[in-house]
Amino acid sequence: MTQALDIHGSGIAPTDLQLRGVAPGLRLADFRLIAFDMDSTLINIETLDEVAEAAGCKAEMVAITEAAMRGDISDYKASLRQRVALLRGVPLSALQDVYEQKLRLNPGVETLIAACKRAGLRCILLSGGFTFFTDRLQQRLGLGDTRSNVLEIEGGRLTGRMLPQPWGDICDGEQKKIKLLECCDALGITPAQAIAVGDGANDLPMLQAAGLSVAYHAKPVVRQQAMVAINEGGLDRLLEVLR
């Protein structure tokens, strides 16, 4: 069980920020890499759920997404294919509408990323979502690298399929971990010098591989395993843990 530790010296251990097995005195500069999930971590929405509104199947999409993020669905790849298939025929303009009208950065994102960059960390984005959104966020936030999925588009509309990539067919939890480890190798560091931040069950492989795992407003299965659980407030609350 996650233990709530008093990091403010007040004698009261808040449940809105919980620590589990975190060594005292850690500094942000002790790390060299930080990997973020996208949906409901860096941003305020689940992008597939919002795109599904244009296809008239949002309720069905939300139900599958929630089950996958809770860890109730063991085959994440199958669940993602099922969800993408629901979007067949959706115009590409619907994705642009979601990006412009509904997608917002979660509180504290820019503050945390700026602090990470000042401390010399490479910031990357690893997502089971799609390049349409991750590419835009990479440019917007100045992120060093990304890995996500590619929607197939024909005639300006989604086909309901995804395109295979050189690294594999679908970016799931295992692919997030693989990319995290590849980035560590490229930097010449160990995974112990990496931070991973996520909210859903498909983030667990990369969270377990990193030296510091952070759950942000996460599902119970993630909160129970993460070293840091930010249950209220913005992502910049990680800076209360890492000086």
C-alpha positions in Angstrom: 0.0 0.0 0.0 1.2 3.5 -0.7 2.4 5.3 2.3 1.7 9.0 2.6 4.8 10.7 3.9 5.1 14.2 5.3 7.4 16.2 2.9 6.3 19.6 4.1 7.5 19.3 7.8 3.9 19.9 9.0 3.6 16.6 10.8 0.6 15.8 8.6 1.0 13.4 5.7 -1.3 14.6 2.9 -3.0 12.0 0.7 -3.0 14.4 -2.3 0.7 13.7 -2.8 1.9 10.2 -1.8 5.4 8.8 -1.7 6.4 5.1 -1.7 10.0 4.1 -1.4 11.4 7.4 -2.4 14.9 8.2 -1.1 15.1 11.4 0.8 17.0 14.3 -0.7 16.5 13.4 -4.3 17.2 16.2 -6.8 15.8 16.7 -10.3 19.4 16.9 -11.5 20.0 13.3 -10.2 18.0 12.2 -13.3 18.8 12.6 -17.0 15.5 11.6 -18.7 11.8 12.0 -18.1 9.1 10.2 -20.1 5.5 11.3 -20.2 2.3 9.6 -21.2 0.0 11.8 -23.2 -3.7 11.3 -22.7 -4.9 12.4 -19.2 -1.2 12.9 -18.2 0.3 15.7 -20.3 -3.2 16.7 -21.6 -6.7 16.9 -20.1 -8.5 14.5 -22.4 -8.4 11.0 -23.9 -8.1 12.0 -27.5 -9.7 8.9 -29.0 -12.8 9.4 -26.8 -13.2 13.0 -28.1 -12.6 12.0 -31.8 -15.3 9.3 -31.3 -17.9 12.0 -30.7 -17.6 12.8 -34.4 -18.4 9.2 -35.2 -21.4 9.1 -32.9 -19.8 6.3 -30.7 -18.3 8.2 -27.8 -20.1 6.2 -25.0 -18.9 2.9 -26.5 -15.3 4.3 -26.9 -15.2 5.7 -23.4 -16.3 2.3 -21.9 -13.4 0.5 -23.7 -10.9 3.2 -22.9 -11.8 3.1 -19.2 -11.5 -0.6 -19.0 -8.1 -0.6 -20.7 -6.8 2.1 -18.4 -8.0 0.3 -15.3 -6.2 -2.8 -16.5 -9.5 -4.8 -16.9 -8.5 -5.6 -20.5 -5.5 -7.8 -20.8 -4.9 -7.4 -24.5 -4.3 -3.7 -25.0 -3.5 -4.1 -28.6 -6.8 -5.7 -29.4 -8.7 -3.1 -27.4 -6.9 -0.3 -29.4 -7.7 -1.9 -32.7 -11.3 -2.2 -31.6 -11.4 1.4 -30.7 -9.7 2.7 -33.9 -12.1 0.6 -36.0 -15.0 2.6 -34.5 -13.5 5.7 -36.1 -13.8 4.5 -39.7 -15.0 7.3 -42.0 -14.3 10.1 -39.5 -12.8 13.1 -41.4 -9.3 14.3 -40.6 -10.8 17.7 -39.7 -12.4 16.1 -36.6 -8.9 15.5 -35.2 -8.0 19.1 -35.8 -11.1 20.2 -34.1 -10.3 18.1 -31.0 -6.7 19.5 -30.9 -7.9 23.1 -31.3 -11.1 23.1 -29.3 -10.8 20.4 -26.6 -7.1 19.6 -26.0 -5.5 21.5 -23.2 -2.3 21.0 -21.3 -2.8 19.7 -17.8 -1.9 22.2 -15.0 1.8 22.5 -14.3 3.0 20.8 -17.5 5.0 23.7 -18.9 6.4 24.5 -15.4 7.6 21.0 -14.9 9.1 20.6 -18.4 10.9 23.9 -18.1 12.4 22.8 -14.8 13.4 19.5 -16.2 15.2 21.2 -19.2 17.0 23.6 -16.8 18.2 20.6 -14.8 19.5 18.9 -18.0 16.9 16.2 -18.5 15.8 15.1 -21.9 11.9 15.1 -22.1 10.1 12.5 -24.2 6.5 11.6 -25.0 5.5 7.9 -25.1 1.8 7.3 -26.0 -0.7 4.7 -27.0 -2.3 7.6 -28.8 -1.5 9.0 -32.2 1.1 11.0 -34.1 -1.5 13.5 -35.1 -1.5 14.8 -31.5 2.0 13.7 -30.3 3.8 15.5 -33.2 2.0 18.7 -32.4 2.8 18.4 -28.7 6.4 17.6 -29.4 6.8 20.8 -31.3 4.7 22.9 -28.9 6.6 21.7 -25.8 10.0 21.2 -27.4 10.2 17.5 -26.5 13.2 15.5 -27.5 11.5 12.4 -28.9 8.2 10.6 -29.1 6.7 7.2 -29.9 3.0 6.7 -30.7 0.7 5.1 -33.3 -0.1 6.2 -36.8 -3.7 6.4 -38.1 -4.3 5.3 -41.7 -5.9 8.0 -43.7 -7.4 7.7 -47.2 -9.2 10.5 -49.0 -9.1 12.8 -45.9 -10.9 10.2 -43.7 -9.8 7.6 -41.2 -9.9 4.0 -42.4 -10.3 2.5 -39.0 -6.8 1.0 -39.2 -3.3 1.8 -38.0 -0.1 1.8 -40.0 2.8 -0.5 -38.9 6.0 1.2 -38.0 9.7 0.1 -38.1 9.6 -0.7 -34.4 6.4 -2.7 -34.5 2.7 -2.6 -35.1 1.3 -0.8 -32.0 2.8 1.4 -29.3 1.4 -0.4 -26.2 2.9 -0.6 -22.7 5.7 -2.8 -23.7 6.7 -0.5 -26.5 6.7 2.5 -24.2 9.2 0.6 -22.0 11.3 -0.4 -24.9 11.5 3.2 -26.1 12.4 4.4 -22.6 15.2 1.9 -22.4 16.4 2.8 -25.9 16.6 6.5 -25.0 18.5 5.6 -21.8 21.0 3.6 -24.0 21.3 6.6 -26.4 22.1 8.9 -23.5 24.5 6.5 -21.9 22.6 6.3 -18.7 20.9 3.6 -16.6 17.1 3.3 -16.3 17.7 4.4 -12.6 18.4 7.8 -14.0 15.0 8.0 -15.7 11.6 9.3 -14.5 8.3 7.9 -16.0 5.0 9.6 -15.6 1.6 8.1 -16.5 -1.9 7.4 -15.4 -3.2 4.1 -16.9 -2.4 0.4 -16.7 -0.6 0.6 -20.1 2.0 2.9 -18.5 3.0 0.3 -15.9 5.8 -1.3 -17.9 7.7 2.0 -18.4 6.9 3.1 -14.8 8.4 -0.2 -13.5 11.5 0.2 -15.6 12.3 3.8 -14.5 14.2 4.8 -11.5 11.3 7.0 -10.4 7.7 6.2 -11.2 5.1 9.0 -11.0 1.3 8.4 -11.1 -0.7 11.5 -12.1 -4.4 11.5 -11.2 -4.1 7.8 -12.0 -6.1 4.7 -11.9 -5.9 2.7 -8.6 -3.7 0.0 -10.1 -1.2 2.6 -11.0 -1.4 4.7 -7.8 -0.8 1.5 -5.8 2.5 0.8 -7.6 4.0 4.2 -8.3 6.7 5.7 -6.1 5.0 9.1 -6.3 1.3 9.6 -6.7 0.0 13.1 -7.5 -3.7 12.8 -6.7 -4.5 16.5 -6.6 -3.0 19.6 -8.3 -0.8 19.9 -11.3 2.2 17.9 -12.7 4.5 20.5 -11.3 3.9 19.1 -7.8 6.6 16.6 -8.7 8.9 19.6 -7.9 7.8 19.3 -4.3 9.5 15.9 -4.2 12.6 16.6 -6.4 14.4 19.8 -5.3 
